[in-house]
Amino acid sequence: MKSSFKYLSIAVAAMVIVSCKNTNTQGRYIPANAAIAVHINGKSLSEKLPWAEIKNNPLFKDAYADSNMTATVKKMLDNPDNSGIDTKNDMQFFMQKDSLGGYLALEGSIKDEAAFKAFVTEMTENGTATEKDGVNYISRFPACVGWTKENFVVVMDAPQLGVMDAMSKRMGNPGIDRTGKPRDISATCHSIFALDKNKSLGAEEKFSKLLKESGDVHFWMNSEELYSGSATPAALAMLNLDKFYKGSFTAATFNFDNGKMTVNTHSYAGEELTKLYKKYSGGKVNEDMLKRMPGKDVMGLIALNFKPEALRDFLKMTNLEGFINIGAASLGFTLDDFIKANKGDIMIGLSDLKLVADTSTAPATDIETPAPPMPKPEFNFIFAASVGDKDAFNKLIATGKKAAGTFVNNGALPLAYNNNGSYFALANSQENADKYMAGAGSNTDLISKISGEPMAMYFNLQSLIKVFGSVATKDSSAKMLYDASLKLWDNVLMKGGNFSDGASTATIEINLVDKSTNSLKQLNQYIFTISEMAKEKQRKQKEDMMALEDAMNGGGMKDAAPAEEVKEK
């Protein structure tokens, strides 16, 4: 008997440990079906960008000097701790949709309850104060604040969340009818504190896993809830594409590190789509194809590795196989031809982008001093694919030539291609297509940073910004933004597509020029520059308006003698 009790105790303890492992405290007062939830690591962010530095930003100083700002708000801006909120602790924001449209909520911890109560009372002037089950509330529509000694929730009515896109109106859903049925904002706030923990994100295993990742900000999106009530899901369901969003969640972790911002994502799909991911995952982008990209300065690359036979299973899942076969047959090939033709590698690249004078357009002869023509872009463009079955691929090429022949022959589409049996390259010139086949690229260092997974992406922000330097420097405000952008942005790297622990994963890295300063501080300065640019633009517009007024007033009418005075003379 003792032995049985011993084993029972071990089993119960194991269940408790597993249960705790899959729960979290941050999501305790966030409904499990929240469309969007954001967790903010207050401690980490306040260390990376102290409030004192934010206060030194001239943009902050301009806002602080606003005479319309209340003393209560100024007190909080002096020091956020004056609000009674523990700004160095976790905070959560979420968006919830419901039958009345939806609402937004902000949650956090309280450091000083008396200070928080005084702050809320001043902010919600003439609000209605109540108390229920040990929770204090102050309500003034459209907002309500609820708090205990430890935590607070601010709820804001958001009826516009009921219609997510204009399509809903066109398809007979004019929006949310609030006539005679306004939201009881106090009841909504009460419901959050009364939320069953088993129906909260605190009990969501995937959300718990997200919060365990080290990060400054955690992001959660429930696609099915986000799109509910709008016309988009209805249209997708009609096309049997609702499997794209049903049971779909996106979890992302943001970090503001020295010299870069990183985003790690986990994309969860529904049961059927997850089975396809598991079955066909595990490939890698073709490095040889990436290295062949011609040009000295690669501006952008996108690469993908996939298993062609997955296309058939995907189309079967969405009941679109028949439609695709009919469409393909009308063009002269079949779905089987397409699957056999492709080996499963695709690459799109752009290099050596520059702006050159456009000599093809003659200036207008009826204008005394015509404006110079806008420069036109020149670049190397490549679309490449690996070849599976040569005969099947030649069939696709013949179909493509027939479909695009008119446009290519009359010069509307400057395209050329090359095919060596292993790779097919479509380019904006025959020279580029031939260079690709010859393996003229030399992008080894870049390729090593984005290869190794089924998807890869690269954008050279620094080079792209420089391309437009000659245009931007002609205007003082634009030059200000150009100089700041050139000083800040370097490049964007992305790789992902592997399937792990029930999700498709990806990592995005936004690199900055200054590698020694954390990216949050650099963004703070960049935002200030943008605000200064806006002020400079407003100043210039004001000067132009004053000059126009002076010109209009200086046309002789201002100094002309009145008619009565002329008659007397």
BELURLIN-V763547 format. One record per backbone hydrogen bond with DSSP energy under -1.0 kcal/mol. NH is the residue of the N-H (numbers start at 1). CO is the residue of the C=O. E is the energy in kcal/mol with one decimal. If there is no record, write none. Layout:
{{NH;CO;E} {NH;CO;E}}
This chain:
{{5;1;-2.4} {6;2;-2.2} {7;3;-2.1} {8;4;-2.3} {9;5;-2.3} {10;6;-2.0} {11;7;-2.2} {12;8;-2.4} {13;9;-2.6} {14;10;-2.5} {15;11;-2.2} {16;12;-2.2} {17;13;-2.4} {18;14;-2.5} {19;15;-2.6} {20;16;-2.6} {21;17;-2.0} {22;18;-1.3} {23;20;-1.3} {24;202;-2.0} {28;25;-1.4} {30;27;-1.7} {32;199;-2.7} {34;31;-1.9} {35;95;-1.6} {36;95;-1.4} {37;220;-2.5} {38;93;-3.4} {39;218;-2.8} {40;91;-3.4} {41;216;-2.8} {42;40;-1.4} {45;41;-2.4} {46;42;-2.3} {47;43;-1.3} {48;44;-1.9} {49;45;-2.3} {54;50;-1.3} {55;51;-2.4} {56;52;-1.0} {57;54;-1.1} {61;57;-1.9} {62;58;-2.3} {63;59;-1.8} {64;60;-2.7} {65;61;-1.6} {66;63;-1.4} {69;66;-1.5} {74;70;-2.2} {75;71;-2.2} {76;72;-1.6} {77;73;-2.4} {78;74;-2.2} {79;75;-1.3} {82;79;-2.7} {83;80;-1.8} {84;81;-1.8} {86;109;-2.5} {87;85;-1.5} {89;86;-1.6} {91;40;-1.9} {92;107;-2.4} {93;38;-2.6} {94;105;-2.3} {95;36;-2.6} {96;103;-2.6} {101;98;-1.8} {103;96;-2.4} {104;156;-2.7} {105;94;-2.2} {106;154;-2.2} {107;92;-3.4} {108;152;-1.6} {110;150;-3.2} {111;84;-3.0} {112;84;-1.8} {116;112;-2.4} {117;113;-2.7} {118;114;-2.2} {119;115;-2.3} {120;116;-2.8} {121;117;-2.5} {122;118;-1.9} {123;119;-2.2} {124;120;-2.6} {127;124;-2.1} {128;139;-3.2} {130;137;-2.5} {132;135;-2.6} {135;132;-1.8} {136;147;-2.6} {137;130;-2.8} {138;145;-2.3} {139;128;-2.6} {140;143;-2.7} {143;140;-2.3} {144;155;-2.0} {145;138;-2.6} {146;153;-2.8} {147;136;-2.3} {148;151;-2.7} {152;108;-2.1} {153;146;-2.8} {154;106;-2.7} {155;144;-3.0} {156;104;-2.9} {157;142;-2.7} {158;102;-2.6} {161;158;-1.7} {162;159;-1.9} {163;160;-1.1} {168;165;-1.3} {170;166;-1.5} {171;167;-1.4} {172;169;-1.4} {173;168;-3.2} {181;178;-2.2} {185;183;-1.3} {188;184;-1.9} {189;185;-1.9} {190;186;-2.6} {191;187;-2.2} {192;188;-1.0} {193;189;-1.3} {194;190;-1.7} {195;192;-1.1} {199;196;-2.1} {200;197;-1.1} {201;30;-2.8} {202;27;-1.5} {203;200;-1.6} {204;201;-1.2} {208;204;-2.2} {209;205;-2.3} {210;206;-1.9} {211;207;-2.1} {212;208;-1.1} {213;210;-1.5} {216;254;-2.3} {217;254;-1.7} {218;39;-2.8} {219;252;-3.1} {220;37;-2.6} {221;250;-2.2} {222;35;-2.8} {223;248;-1.4} {226;222;-2.5} {227;223;-2.2} {230;227;-1.6} {235;231;-2.4} {236;232;-2.5} {237;233;-2.7} {238;234;-1.9} {239;235;-1.2} {240;237;-1.4} {241;236;-3.8} {244;241;-1.9} {245;242;-1.1} {246;242;-2.1} {248;245;-1.8} {249;268;-1.7} {250;221;-2.3} {251;266;-2.6} {252;219;-2.5} {253;264;-2.3} {254;217;-3.2} {255;262;-2.2} {257;260;-1.6} {259;517;-2.4} {260;257;-1.2} {261;510;-2.3} {262;255;-2.1} {263;508;-2.7} {264;253;-2.1} {265;506;-2.8} {266;251;-2.8} {267;504;-2.8} {268;249;-3.0} {274;270;-2.3} {275;271;-1.7} {276;272;-1.4} {277;273;-2.1} {278;274;-2.4} {279;275;-2.2} {280;276;-2.3} {285;453;-2.1} {290;286;-1.5} {291;287;-2.4} {293;290;-1.4} {299;350;-2.3} {300;350;-2.0} {301;458;-2.3} {302;348;-2.4} {303;456;-2.6} {304;346;-2.5} {305;454;-2.4} {306;344;-2.6} {310;307;-2.4} {311;308;-1.7} {313;309;-1.1} {314;310;-2.4} {315;311;-2.4} {316;312;-2.3} {317;313;-2.2} {318;314;-1.6} {319;316;-1.1} {320;315;-2.7} {324;320;-2.4} {325;321;-2.2} {326;322;-2.1} {327;323;-2.3} {328;324;-2.8} {329;325;-2.4} {330;326;-1.6} {333;328;-2.1} {338;334;-1.8} {339;335;-2.3} {340;336;-2.7} {341;337;-2.4} {342;338;-1.5} {343;386;-1.7} {346;304;-2.4} {347;384;-2.5} {348;302;-2.7} {349;382;-2.6} {350;300;-2.3} {351;380;-2.1} {352;297;-2.9} {354;378;-2.1} {356;376;-2.8} {376;356;-2.8} {378;354;-2.8} {380;351;-2.7} {382;349;-2.1} {383;426;-2.8} {384;347;-3.0} {385;424;-2.2} {386;345;-1.8} {387;422;-3.0} {388;341;-3.8} {389;340;-2.6} {393;389;-2.2} {394;390;-2.7} {395;391;-1.5} {396;392;-1.5} {397;393;-2.4} {398;394;-2.3} {399;395;-1.9} {400;396;-2.6} {401;397;-2.7} {402;398;-1.9} {403;399;-2.2} {404;400;-2.4} {405;401;-1.1} {408;404;-2.5} {409;405;-2.9} {410;406;-1.7} {411;408;-1.1} {412;407;-1.2} {413;407;-1.7} {415;413;-2.0} {416;427;-2.3} {418;425;-2.0} {420;423;-1.9} {424;385;-2.7} {425;418;-2.8} {426;383;-3.4} {427;416;-3.2} {428;381;-1.1} {433;429;-1.9} {434;430;-2.5} {435;431;-2.4} {436;432;-2.2} {437;433;-1.7} {438;434;-1.8} {439;436;-1.2} {440;435;-1.8} {447;443;-2.6} {448;444;-1.8} {449;446;-1.4} {451;447;-1.6} {455;496;-2.4} {456;303;-2.1} {457;494;-2.5} {458;301;-2.4} {459;492;-2.1} {460;299;-3.2} {461;459;-1.3} {462;490;-2.6} {464;460;-2.0} {465;461;-2.4} {466;462;-1.9} {467;463;-1.6} {469;466;-1.7} {472;468;-2.5} {473;469;-2.2} {474;471;-1.1} {475;472;-1.4} {479;475;-2.6} {480;476;-1.6} {481;477;-1.7} {482;478;-2.6} {483;479;-2.9} {484;480;-1.8} {485;481;-2.6} {486;482;-2.6} {487;483;-1.6} {488;484;-1.1} {489;485;-2.2} {490;511;-2.3} {492;459;-2.3} {493;509;-2.7} {494;457;-2.3} {495;507;-1.9} {496;455;-1.7} {497;505;-3.4} {500;503;-3.1} {503;500;-1.4} {504;267;-2.5} {505;498;-2.7} {506;265;-1.6} {507;495;-2.5} {508;263;-2.9} {509;493;-3.2} {510;261;-3.3} {511;491;-2.8} {512;259;-3.1} {513;488;-2.6} {519;257;-2.4} {522;518;-1.6} {523;519;-2.4} {524;520;-1.9} {525;521;-1.7} {526;522;-2.0} {527;523;-2.6} {528;524;-1.4} {529;525;-1.9} {530;526;-2.2} {531;527;-2.1} {532;528;-2.3} {533;529;-2.3} {534;530;-2.1} {535;531;-2.1} {536;532;-2.4} {537;533;-2.3} {538;534;-2.3} {539;535;-2.4} {540;536;-2.3} {541;537;-2.4} {542;538;-2.2} {543;539;-2.2} {544;540;-2.5} {545;541;-2.3} {546;542;-2.3} {547;543;-2.4} {548;544;-2.1} {549;545;-2.2} {550;546;-2.5} {551;547;-2.1} {552;548;-2.2} {553;549;-2.5} {554;550;-1.4} {566;562;-1.5} {567;563;-1.9} {568;564;-1.9} {569;565;-1.5}}
